[in-house]
Amino acid sequence: MNELIQKIWSTDGVLLDKNNDGIIDGVSLFINFEEDYFPPALFDVFARIGYETTALSFNFFDRNNQRFHLKWEKSERTQLEMKDSKITIYYKTEEELNHLLSTIASEGLSYREEAVVPEIESIEDIWTFAGFGNHFEASPYRELSVGYHLDHHLPIEVGKAFCELIARASLLSTQFILPWRDREKAIVKITMKEQEQLALQLVEKNHLSFQGKLSEIPEIVKTVSRAKHWSEGGNFGYWEKELKRLPFKDDLMLEFQWQDESEEEKIDAVLRRYKDQIAEARIFISKDLQKRTELAEAWKRKVHTDQVEVFSSFKTAYHWIEEVIIPQYRNEAFDKVIISAVEDNLPNGLELNIRWIQEVYPIDLLVEREWGIAHENVMFDCVPNQESTYIVYGEKDGARSELGRLHVPVKRIDYVNGKNYAYPSTTAVELLLKDGERITELIDSSRASFYEFYLKEILPAVKEQVKDYEQGQGHIVPFFDRIEIDVWMNESERKLGIDEERVSSLEALHEDLYFNTLDYFAHWGEEVEGKPFYAPGGVYPFMHLTEEDKPRAKVKVFRYSNDTLPEVVTDTLYFNASFEMDYISAMKDGVRLQHPVHSFEIKKEHPHHEVEDFLQRSPYKVVVPDESFRHEQIPVIECYLPTEEEYEASLKMTLHKPTIIIEAGHHSNEVSSTYAVMQLIDQFTSEQLKKINIVVIPLANVDGYMLLKRLMSEHPEWKHHAARFNAVGLEYSYVRFSKSVFGEGNIMPELLRKWAPDVIIDDHGIPSHEWVQPFAGYNSPPRFPVSYFLPSAKMYGICRVPQNVERQLHVDNFNAVVNVVSDEIGKTSISEMNDYWRERFKKYGNDWLPEVFLLEEAEHLNFYFDQIEADPTSYYSIGRYPNWIAADIITEAADEIVYDEVLASCVEAQMVFNSAVIEQLAQSEIVYASETERFRERPIRLVNKLTEGNA
């Protein structure tokens, strides 16, 4: 009999592989009720039906060309027969019929002890985004533990209805326990009760009661059985989403105005004091060359001398070499140019000792373009105690001659921690008087003047307002909603025509205002709690280039409404006369209320045009696991072979073949990943999807992207780090696996629960051009242990590897990913771009400070090994679930922010990287402990092409 039962549960029996991928995705069975008797053990059979497949539709009780018919007949002996298209159970007694049905249902089942067991704490929990029942932790194994406490002699229509409910619940589970009927130890208990009003009631936790007239109960059971969760465009549970949605409040907390004299006015005041005494004047001001030329002529007339030079006070030496040295010596055929920069070692300064080398970047490429000397022959020295900030030498045939020297004035400015200083180059007037006296007056630039006002007046006022904060603020919720900073200044702004480089003093101010605000509150956290506040609130610096002489600014600080998600428990779901879900009764924060049942509409409109274009035509399933803090939908695209069945089980799909999740747009100013995944999806083939499931989050940080669009409307090519986090400046990955108001942080946990993926790729980006922060040591922010001052690659990778678990497999998988990706990158022009940027990174950083300008080199790209702790409370996916996730990978493309051919190259790099990992996972061997084991071994061992090649 065992062989016969095994045949029933095979593709020679009732099971179908409709899309030919080797995975069961349908059941073809008609249940023929020839007798007026419903055998309770049929519930167990339907549990097995749902268990065996990854997809099904409810067509078991109507003839529809099913392959097999199941029926039972009274007989002198009890036996099972399978002949032609009929499965017949001959039974002597009802007890023996039910015993045989239970035997058919239980034959060959397997179990995993580590499976999670979902519970029902609210009616919404019945059908969740992840399946049946509510469970906080993700797992590849989900156990269904239900006991049906129903009358022993059920009307057939009631029994049929509950069979659908059982099959649907079992479909969404990887294992179940039999028998179901009257099982007292079951987690979830289902009963029914006759009454007038049609309802589903949660009597207590895990106890569901279907209520109504006996003739009507089957209809409401079917309604529930066939309901779809709101994330799929259905209506089940959406009432709780509506009840928990917090209103957006725009509450102004503080407002400031600032205005200052122009830098020209401040310089004029100095020149007036020494008007008739000046023999020579050297002036530094933050203006472009045309404006400085005009000012030079005007000041010559004012001080009655032709000996007036006006230099840029921003990237001073770069401009000096460009405007003075190159034109003066353009016709000299030097073999080499040596730029000797003084080693920076000012007291308690944040600047690196190579700061003055950084400030001339990318001078070697300018020399090559304008002077014809190969950039390899433009070299740097970093000299301690050199008298001048810079000395430029030309070298020919081994002979060196000095071409010029420059002293760059700097002015000390407090850093936000109260301990360190920055020494930015500054506006200044250097005078040689007619009597030989030399005078230097340092003047705050407009940027420095506003920054100091911001640091000393605004930030302390904000801190004073939020000092009585609540627990968790500054960490997982902010102190304030956002600080909006509008600055109007007349500054230099130009693109250099060298790579993506530009001169933009206002972009530098934008970055300083953003990151230094974060560091201000991080330092406050260390003072009061011994740990940084990493989530103070959103910081929105809007910089406006203007022709106005006087700089000005306006700052608004908006209050954060520290509302928590309300506790909602739905205990009753009511149905109308047409047996449709009508309204619910629930407790919201202890208050009883009623709420109508609405459907959720998955929008095809989207803030990102590429995503919107795809949503309009998506051939794949689109779901919305959650909404952003600002109530924007966050769509997810689930790519797998279609089954044409109505209900599908994602976890079962992962049970049988590997799954990868790709997250794009995590930091919204890292722009290439969304374009890349949209193009990548269009390249997926049926052959790929026979081997692997691919889940794509095309734009994880929608609120950040909305801010990015505002910022880019005025400055389309800046880095705009202010838009990298969510609407209130939170790195939302920090609130994953918590009950948070930030829905963007819930997307990955929900997908982990639903799909239990093998591999996760989080696509990111780095600046495409120089990262300048004069008020934080010129380099990229001190909060980063390594430098992002300039791109280190066109594309590189990072792999998170948990340390305190069985580590070797994860290390092997890291090496496998490195080898596979490197091999694919090596076949493209990206490899040459990586070589180019690696040499740039070495020349301007790694050769001098290798620990700050870190390089971990593979053959065709840099690949970094990120050691993390395995911890069941970790918000890193592989850190939380190292026992079944095989790889957690980050990509980094130089895409902040680029267009046209450069964007296309970043998109290509992301696609090549992601495609390599997808193909690697698809080719990796699925291993089972035995021929009868249905659970594959995890973490999967990723195929390593390099090892295979050596073998």
Secondary structure, DSSP 4 states (H G I P E B T S, - for coil): -HHHHHHHTSTTTTEE-TTSSSS--EE-EEE---SS---TTHHHHHHHHHHH-SEE-S-SSS-SS-SEEEEEEE-SS-EEEEETTEEEEEESSHHHHHHHHHHHHHTT----TT-B--B-SSGGGSB-SSSBSB-SS--S-BEE-EEE---SS--HHHHHHHHHHHHHHHHT-SEE-S--BT-TT-SEEEEEEE-SS-EEEEEETTEEEEEE-TTTHHHHHHHHHT--BGGGT--BTHHHHHHHPPPP--EEEEEEEEE---HHHHHHHHHHHTGGGEEEEEEEES--HHHHHHHHHHHHHHHT-S-EEEEESSSHHHHHIIIIIHHHHTT---SEEEEEEEPP--TTB-S-TTHHHHTTTTHHHHHHHHH---GGGEEEEEETT-SSSEEEEEEETTEEEEEEEE---B--EE-TTSS-EE--B-EEEEEEETTS-EEEEEE--HHHHHHHHIIIIIHHHHHHHHSSPPTTBBTTB-SEEEEEEEEEE---EEE-SSTT-EEEHHHHHHHHHHHHHHHHHHHHHHHHTSS---B--EEEEEEEE---SS-EEEEEEEE---PPPPPEEEEEEEE-TTS-EEEEEEEETTEEEEEE--PPP--S--SSHHHHHHHTT-SSEEE---B-TTS-B--EEEE------SEE-HHHHHHHS-EEEEE--SSTT-THHHHHHHHHHHH--HHHHHH-EEEEES-S-HHHHHHHHHHHTT-TTS--GGGSS-TTS--GGGGTTS--S-GGGGHHHHHHHHH--SEEEEEEEEESS---BGGGTBSS-TTSSS--SS-S-SEEEEEEEESSSS-HHHHHHHHHHHHHHHHHHTTSTHHHHHHHHHHHHIIIIITT-TTTS---B-SSSBEEEEEE---TT-SSHHHH-TTT--EEEEEEEEEET--HHHHHHHHHHHHHHHHHHHHHHHHSPP-BSSTT--SBPSSPPPP-HHHHHH-
